[in-house]
Amino acid sequence: MKIKVDIDLTPEEFRKLMGWPDLETFHNKLLDQVSEQMDAGAEGYDPLSLLKPFMVQSAGAMDMFQKFMGGIMTQYGRRTDSEKE
């Protein structure tokens, strides 16, 4: 038996359904503050230093994924032909 349920919700409806708080106002205020600091030229608020932590995490995640896939390929390559079928 196969049961399929499709639910069509907007992100706002889903947030309310899950009981999550609305952080849009907080998010907008935070972005405004960061933008003001960048416009003022405050140290540590240049685009490169703001994005650096995300770039490091992305590179680390990609490296981990490549090692994971390499491990799978290595294990598959070690199997005998009868095991592969």
C-alpha distances in whole Angstrom, upper triangle without the diagonal:
4,7,10,13,17,20,23,26,29,31,33,30,28,31,32,28,29,32,34,37,39,41,42,45,46,45,47,50,49,49,52,54,53,54,57,58,57,60,62,62,61,61,57,56,56,53,53,53,51,48,49,47,44,45,46,42,41,43,42,38,38,40,38,35,37,38,34,34,37,36,33,35,37,35,33,37,38,35,36,35,34,32,31,29
4,7,10,13,17,20,23,26,27,30,27,25,28,29,26,26,30,31,35,36,38,39,42,43,41,44,47,46,46,49,51,50,51,54,55,54,56,59,59,58,58,54,53,53,50,50,50,47,45,46,44,41,42,43,39,38,40,39,35,36,38,35,33,35,36,32,32,35,34,31,33,36,34,32,36,37,35,36,35,34,32,30,29
4,7,10,13,17,19,23,24,26,24,22,25,26,22,23,26,28,32,33,35,36,39,40,39,41,44,43,43,46,48,47,48,52,52,52,54,57,57,56,56,52,51,51,48,48,49,46,43,45,43,40,41,42,38,37,39,39,35,35,38,36,33,35,37,33,33,36,36,33,35,38,36,34,38,39,37,39,38,37,34,33,32
4,7,10,13,16,19,21,23,21,19,22,23,20,21,24,26,29,30,32,33,36,37,36,38,41,40,40,43,45,44,45,48,49,49,51,54,54,53,53,50,48,48,45,45,46,43,41,42,40,37,38,40,36,34,37,37,33,33,36,34,31,34,35,32,31,35,35,32,34,37,35,34,38,39,37,39,38,38,35,33,33
4,7,10,13,16,18,20,17,15,19,20,17,18,21,23,26,27,29,30,33,34,33,35,38,38,37,40,42,42,43,46,47,46,48,51,51,51,51,48,46,46,43,44,44,41,39,41,39,36,37,39,35,34,37,36,33,33,36,34,32,35,36,33,33,36,36,34,36,39,37,36,40,41,40,42,41,41,38,36,36
4,7,10,13,15,17,15,13,17,18,15,17,20,21,24,25,27,27,31,32,30,32,35,35,35,38,40,39,40,43,44,44,45,48,49,48,49,45,43,44,41,42,42,39,37,39,37,34,35,37,34,32,35,35,32,32,35,34,31,34,36,33,32,36,36,34,36,39,38,37,40,42,41,43,42,42,39,37,37
4,6,10,12,14,11,10,14,14,12,14,17,18,21,21,24,24,27,28,27,29,32,32,32,35,37,37,37,40,42,41,43,46,46,46,46,43,41,42,39,40,40,37,35,38,36,32,34,36,33,31,35,35,31,32,35,34,31,34,36,34,33,37,37,35,37,41,40,39,42,44,43,45,45,45,42,40,40
4,7,10,12,9,9,13,14,12,14,17,18,20,20,22,22,25,27,25,27,30,30,30,32,35,35,35,38,40,39,41,43,44,44,45,42,39,40,37,38,39,35,34,36,35,31,33,36,33,31,34,35,31,32,36,34,32,35,37,35,34,38,39,37,39,42,41,40,43,46,45,47,47,47,44,42,42
4,6,8,6,6,9,10,9,12,14,15,17,16,18,18,21,23,22,23,26,27,27,29,32,31,32,35,36,36,38,40,41,41,42,39,37,37,34,36,37,33,32,34,33,29,32,34,31,30,33,33,30,31,35,34,32,35,37,35,35,38,39,37,39,42,42,41,44,47,46,49,48,48,46,43,44
4,5,5,6,9,10,10,12,14,14,15,14,16,15,18,20,19,20,23,24,23,26,28,28,28,31,33,33,34,37,38,38,39,36,33,34,31,33,34,30,29,32,30,27,30,32,29,28,32,32,29,31,34,33,31,34,37,35,35,38,39,38,40,43,43,42,45,47,47,50,50,50,47,45,45
4,5,5,6,9,10,11,12,11,12,11,13,12,16,17,16,17,20,21,20,23,25,25,26,29,30,30,31,34,35,35,35,33,30,31,28,30,30,27,26,29,27,24,27,29,26,25,29,29,27,28,31,31,29,32,34,32,33,37,37,36,38,41,41,41,44,46,46,49,49,49,46,44,45
4,5,5,6,9,10,11,10,10,9,11,10,14,16,15,16,19,20,20,22,24,25,26,28,30,30,31,34,35,35,36,33,31,32,30,32,32,28,27,30,29,26,29,31,28,28,32,32,29,31,34,34,32,35,38,36,36,40,41,40,42,45,44,44,47,49,49,52,52,53,50,48,48
4,5,5,6,9,10,10,12,11,14,14,17,19,18,20,23,23,24,26,28,29,29,32,34,34,35,38,39,38,39,37,34,36,33,35,35,31,31,33,32,29,32,34,31,30,34,34,31,33,36,35,33,37,39,37,37,41,41,40,42,45,45,44,48,50,49,52,52,52,49,47,48
4,5,5,6,9,9,11,11,14,14,18,19,18,20,23,23,24,26,28,28,29,32,33,33,35,38,38,38,38,36,33,35,32,34,34,30,29,31,29,27,29,31,28,27,31,31,28,30,33,32,30,34,35,33,34,37,38,36,39,42,41,41,44,46,46,49,49,49,46,44,44
4,5,5,6,5,7,8,10,12,15,15,15,17,20,20,21,23,25,25,27,29,30,31,33,35,36,35,36,33,31,32,30,32,31,28,27,30,27,25,28,30,27,26,30,30,27,30,33,31,30,34,35,33,34,38,38,37,40,42,42,42,45,47,47,50,50,51,47,46,46
4,5,5,6,8,8,12,13,16,17,17,19,21,22,23,25,27,28,29,31,33,33,35,37,38,37,38,36,34,35,33,35,35,31,30,33,31,29,32,33,30,30,34,34,31,33,36,35,34,37,39,37,38,41,42,41,43,46,45,45,49,50,50,53,53,53,50,48,49
4,5,8,11,12,15,17,19,20,20,23,25,25,26,29,30,31,32,35,36,36,38,40,41,40,41,38,36,38,36,37,37,33,32,35,32,30,33,34,31,31,34,34,31,33,36,34,33,37,38,36,37,40,40,39,42,44,44,44,47,48,48,51,51,51,48,46,47
4,6,9,11,14,16,19,19,19,22,24,24,25,28,29,29,31,33,34,35,37,39,40,38,39,36,34,36,34,35,34,31,30,32,30,27,30,31,28,28,32,31,28,31,34,32,31,34,35,33,34,38,38,37,40,42,41,41,45,46,46,49,49,49,46,44,45
4,7,9,12,15,17,17,18,21,22,22,24,26,27,28,30,32,33,34,36,38,39,37,38,35,34,36,34,35,34,31,30,33,30,28,31,32,29,30,33,33,30,33,36,34,33,37,38,36,37,41,40,40,42,45,44,44,48,49,49,52,53,53,49,48,49
4,7,9,12,14,14,14,17,19,19,20,23,24,25,26,29,29,30,33,34,35,33,34,31,30,32,30,32,31,27,27,29,26,25,28,29,26,27,30,30,27,30,33,31,31,34,36,34,35,39,39,38,41,43,43,43,46,48,48,51,52,52,49,47,48
4,6,9,11,11,12,15,16,16,18,20,21,22,24,26,27,28,30,32,33,31,32,30,28,30,29,31,29,26,26,28,26,25,28,29,27,27,31,31,29,32,34,33,33,36,37,36,38,41,41,41,43,46,45,46,49,50,51,54,55,55,52,50,51
4,6,8,9,10,12,13,14,16,17,19,20,22,23,25,26,28,29,31,29,31,28,26,28,27,29,28,24,25,28,26,24,27,29,27,27,31,31,29,32,35,34,33,37,38,37,38,41,42,42,44,46,46,47,50,52,52,55,56,56,53,51,52
4,6,5,6,9,10,10,12,14,15,16,18,20,21,22,24,26,27,26,27,25,23,25,23,26,25,21,22,24,22,21,25,26,24,25,28,29,27,30,32,32,32,35,37,36,37,40,41,41,43,45,45,46,49,51,51,55,55,56,53,51,52
4,5,5,6,9,10,11,12,14,15,16,18,20,21,22,24,26,25,27,24,22,24,22,25,24,20,21,24,23,21,25,27,25,25,29,29,28,30,33,33,32,36,38,37,38,41,42,42,44,46,47,47,50,52,52,56,56,57,54,52,53
4,5,5,6,9,10,11,12,14,15,17,19,20,21,23,25,24,26,24,21,24,23,26,25,21,22,25,24,23,26,29,27,28,31,32,31,33,36,36,35,39,40,40,41,44,45,45,47,49,50,51,53,55,56,59,60,61,57,55,57
4,5,5,6,9,10,11,12,14,15,17,18,20,21,23,21,23,21,19,22,21,23,22,19,20,23,22,21,24,26,25,25,29,29,29,31,34,33,34,37,38,38,39,42,43,43,46,48,48,49,51,53,54,58,58,59,56,54,56
4,6,5,6,9,10,11,12,14,15,16,18,20,21,20,22,19,17,19,18,20,20,16,17,20,19,18,21,23,22,22,26,27,26,28,31,31,31,34,36,35,36,39,40,41,43,45,46,46,49,51,52,55,56,57,54,52,53
4,5,5,6,9,10,10,12,14,15,16,18,20,19,21,20,17,19,18,21,20,17,18,21,21,20,23,25,24,25,28,29,28,30,33,33,33,36,38,38,39,42,43,43,45,47,48,49,51,53,54,58,58,60,56,54,56
4,5,5,6,9,10,11,12,14,15,16,18,18,20,19,16,18,18,21,20,17,19,22,21,21,24,26,25,26,29,30,30,32,35,35,35,38,40,40,41,44,45,45,47,49,50,51,53,55,56,60,61,62,59,57,58
4,5,5,6,9,10,11,12,14,15,17,15,17,15,13,16,15,18,17,13,16,18,18,17,21,22,22,23,26,27,27,29,31,32,32,35,37,37,38,41,42,43,44,46,47,48,50,52,54,57,58,59,56,54,56
4,5,5,6,9,10,10,12,14,15,15,17,15,12,14,13,16,15,12,14,17,17,16,19,22,21,22,25,26,26,28,30,31,31,34,36,36,37,40,41,42,43,45,47,48,49,52,53,56,57,59,56,53,55
4,6,5,6,9,10,10,12,14,14,17,16,12,14,14,18,17,14,17,20,20,20,22,25,25,25,28,30,30,31,34,35,35,37,39,40,41,43,45,45,47,49,50,51,53,55,57,60,61,62,59,57,59
4,5,5,6,9,10,11,12,11,14,13,10,13,14,17,16,13,16,19,19,19,22,24,24,25,28,29,29,31,34,34,35,37,39,40,41,43,45,46,47,49,51,52,53,55,57,60,61,63,60,58,60
4,5,5,6,9,10,11,10,12,10,7,10,10,13,12,10,12,15,16,16,18,20,21,22,24,26,26,28,30,31,32,34,36,37,38,40,42,43,44,46,48,49,50,52,54,57,58,60,57,55,57
4,5,5,6,9,10,10,13,12,9,10,10,14,14,11,14,17,18,18,20,22,23,23,26,28,28,30,32,33,34,36,38,39,40,42,43,44,46,48,49,50,52,54,56,59,60,62,59,56,58
4,5,5,6,9,9,12,13,9,11,13,16,16,14,17,19,20,21,23,25,26,27,29,31,31,33,35,36,37,39,41,42,43,45,47,48,49,51,53,54,55,57,59,62,63,65,62,60,62
4,5,5,6,5,8,9,6,9,11,14,13,11,15,17,18,19,21,23,24,25,27,29,30,31,33,34,36,37,39,40,42,43,45,46,48,49,51,52,54,56,57,61,62,64,61,59,61
4,5,5,6,8,9,5,6,8,11,11,10,13,15,17,18,19,21,23,23,25,27,28,29,31,33,34,35,37,39,40,41,43,45,46,47,49,50,52,54,56,59,60,62,59,57,59
4,5,8,11,12,9,9,11,14,14,14,16,19,21,21,22,25,26,27,29,31,32,33,35,36,37,39,41,42,43,45,47,48,49,51,53,54,55,57,59,62,63,65,62,60,62
4,6,9,11,9,10,13,16,15,15,18,20,22,23,24,26,28,29,30,32,33,35,36,38,39,41,42,44,45,47,48,50,51,53,54,56,57,59,61,64,65,67,64,62,65
4,6,9,7,7,11,13,12,13,16,17,19,21,22,23,25,26,28,30,31,32,34,36,37,38,40,42,43,44,46,48,49,50,52,53,54,56,59,62,63,65,62,60,63
4,6,6,8,11,13,11,12,15,16,18,20,21,22,24,26,27,29,30,32,33,35,36,38,39,41,42,43,45,47,48,49,51,53,54,56,58,61,63,65,62,60,62
4,6,7,11,11,9,11,14,14,16,18,19,20,22,24,25,26,28,30,31,32,34,35,37,38,40,41,43,45,46,47,49,51,51,53,55,59,60,62,60,58,60
4,6,9,9,6,7,11,11,12,15,16,17,19,20,21,23,25,26,27,29,31,32,33,35,37,38,39,41,42,43,45,47,48,50,52,55,57,59,56,54,57
4,6,8,7,6,10,11,13,14,16,17,19,20,22,23,25,26,28,29,31,32,34,35,37,38,40,41,43,44,46,47,48,50,52,56,57,59,56,54,56
4,6,6,6,9,10,13,14,15,16,19,19,21,23,24,25,27,29,30,31,33,34,36,37,39,41,41,43,45,46,47,49,51,55,56,58,55,53,55
4,6,5,6,8,11,12,12,14,16,17,18,20,22,22,24,26,27,28,30,32,33,34,36,38,39,40,42,43,44,46,49,52,53,55,52,50,52
4,5,5,6,9,10,10,12,14,15,15,18,19,20,21,24,25,26,28,29,31,32,34,35,36,37,40,41,42,44,46,49,50,53,50,48,50
4,6,5,8,10,10,11,14,15,16,17,19,21,22,24,25,26,28,30,31,32,34,36,37,38,40,42,42,44,47,50,51,53,51,48,51
4,6,7,8,10,11,13,14,16,17,19,20,22,23,25,26,28,29,31,32,34,35,37,38,40,41,42,44,46,50,51,53,50,48,50
4,6,5,6,9,10,11,12,14,16,17,19,20,21,23,25,26,27,29,31,32,33,35,37,38,39,41,43,46,47,49,47,44,47
4,5,5,6,9,10,11,12,14,15,17,18,20,21,23,24,26,27,29,31,32,33,35,36,37,39,41,45,46,48,45,43,46
4,6,5,6,9,10,11,12,14,15,17,18,20,21,23,25,26,27,29,30,32,33,35,36,38,40,43,45,47,44,42,45
4,5,5,6,9,10,10,12,14,15,16,18,20,21,23,24,26,27,29,30,32,33,34,36,38,42,43,45,42,40,42
4,5,5,6,9,10,11,12,14,15,17,18,20,21,22,24,26,27,28,30,32,33,35,37,40,41,44,41,38,41
4,5,5,6,9,10,11,12,14,15,17,18,20,21,23,25,26,27,29,30,31,33,35,39,40,42,40,38,40
4,5,5,6,9,10,11,12,14,15,16,18,20,21,23,24,26,27,29,30,32,34,37,39,41,37,36,38
4,5,5,6,9,10,11,12,14,15,17,18,20,21,23,24,26,27,28,30,32,36,37,39,36,34,36
4,5,5,6,9,10,11,12,14,15,16,18,20,21,22,24,26,27,29,31,34,35,38,35,33,36
4,5,5,6,9,10,11,12,14,15,17,19,20,21,23,24,26,27,29,33,34,36,33,32,35
4,5,5,6,9,10,10,12,14,15,17,18,20,21,23,24,26,28,31,33,34,31,29,32
4,5,5,6,9,10,11,12,14,15,16,18,20,21,22,24,26,30,31,33,30,28,31
4,5,5,6,9,10,10,12,14,15,16,18,20,21,23,25,28,30,32,29,27,30
4,5,5,6,9,10,11,13,14,15,17,18,20,21,23,27,29,30,27,26,29
4,5,5,6,8,10,11,12,14,15,17,18,20,22,25,27,28,25,23,26
4,5,5,6,9,10,10,12,14,15,16,18,20,24,25,27,25,22,25
4,6,5,6,9,10,10,12,14,15,16,19,22,24,26,23,22,25
4,5,5,6,9,10,11,13,14,16,17,21,23,24,21,20,23
4,5,5,6,9,10,11,12,14,16,19,20,22,20,17,20
4,5,5,6,9,10,10,12,15,18,19,22,19,17,21
4,5,5,6,9,10,11,13,16,18,20,17,16,20
4,5,5,6,9,10,11,15,16,18,15,13,16
4,6,5,6,9,10,13,14,17,14,12,16
4,5,5,6,9,12,14,17,14,13,17
4,5,5,7,10,13,14,12,11,15
4,5,6,9,10,12,9,8,11
4,6,8,9,12,11,9,13
4,6,9,12,10,10,13
4,7,8,6,6,10
4,5,5,6,9
4,5,5,7
4,5,6
4,6
4
